[in-house]
Amino acid sequence: MTANTSFRIAVLPGDGIGHEVMAPCLAVLDAAARRVEGIGLHYEVMEAGAGAYRDTGVAMSASVLRTCADADAILLGAMGLPGVRYPDGTEIAPQIDLRMEFGLYAGVRPVRALPNVPSRLADPRAQTMDFVVIRESTEGLFASRGKGEVIDDQEARDTMVITRAVCEPLFDFAFALGRSRKAKGAPGVVTCVDKANVFKSFAFFRKIFDERATLAPDLRAEHAYVDATALFMVQRPWTLDVLVTENMFGDILSDLGAGLMGGMGFAPSADVGAKHAVFQPCHGTAPDIAGLGRANPTAMILSSAMMLDWLADRHQRPEAAATASLIHRAVDQALIGGMRPYELGGSDGTAEIARRILHAVETIAVTGV
Ligand code: ATP
């Protein structure tokens, strides 16, 4: 990539509050990129999701999928509508199909205390919390999606799938993340979260983790059961570093992490594979607040900063990392300046939060280029 090359970003706002949080996110991205200079961002905005399925009969068309495949990165709002279902009654969730299609095995969900966001925990050490849940995102219990069965209206079965082909790169990714965090002062501990005491599938998961841990002697590899991990996340989240776990467990633990950060509107995420990555907030389409202008776009905006960091690494573009850093610091600055989303009991809606973060992007110092 040459000095002035632009990144092509496939943008899928989706459904519900997906559109509401995507618009401010693109405005913040553009403002930050303009201030840092050196990278261009070109968006291909496309319709996909439950609304697309309702209107066209297709949740994600082949041409949308192709554009996503050719893009440098994919930004996604949220998808799914309560009243729109496939004929078998299941939800329209092409965002899950994207994970399978592009092999996005590592769902990265950072959990960090944000400045001036009151903690749900009384212990002041919660203000130093900074850990990451890595949710395997292509198999586990979700491998049964669309395949589970109900037998004679008496019994239901869904099957968990754990494969070596996915676990090896997943654990290598977790150790690499542990290493880069350690270089910035984190403890360098990677914990395999499972239920290996009960299930063969999880004993296998743990066995592969231990094998890959031997390739990372500079880090501490630990194990924890998922139930104990839920307890630790509430009791002492400030001691955690990198947690790596199965799809369903990660789904649950990352919402717990979002709660610890202040609410769903604060929790960013990335789904990363060998070639592609999708960046989207941890939250869904929030039908209860869609259309009210109350959605907090911070999680979407922080997800776009994760995208810039990923692009910076992949293409050796420090300007992209500097743009990500500007966005992170702008969010912190807006919070320090008194930004109070509805989900924290405040009265700042989507537009006001966007205004405050944009103002910070435009006024704080640019560093790190
Ligand atoms: P999914 O199954 O896709 O995760 P869901 O309906 O279970 O969807 P969310 O859509 O994430 O879950 O909503 C959970 C709760 O969090 C809702 O009360 C919703 O209003 C709230 N919420 C989600 N996102 C935001 C946001 N960006 N700002 C404020 N509140 C949010």
Boltz pocket constraint, residues with backbone or C-beta under 6 A from the ligand:
constraints:
  - pocket:
      binder: B
      contacts: [[A, 17], [A, 21], [A, 79], [A, 80], [A, 263], [A, 264], [A, 265], [A, 266], [A, 282], [A, 283], [A, 284], [A, 285], [A, 286], [A, 287], [A, 288], [A, 289], [A, 294], [A, 295], [A, 296], [A, 297], [A, 299], [A, 343]]
      max_distance: 6.0
